[in-house]
Amino acid sequence: MDILVWYEIFDDINAAIIREKQIKGWNRAWKIRLIEKDNPVWNDLAPGLM
């Protein structure tokens, strides 16, 4: 089962691509900190986007 635990919204596709490449270069611990900063219990955020 997959869940959405983090996302960012961008108005500009180029900014989104730059950010995605930046995050892909991070180690796992940094990514986990990013998630837990705003979603500490790892709730599925997808239902709120509908």
Summary of the structure (lengths in Angstrom):
residues: 50
radius of gyration: 11.9
end to end distance: 18.6
largest distance: 30.5
contacts: 88
relative contact order: 0.24
helix: 54%
strand: 0%
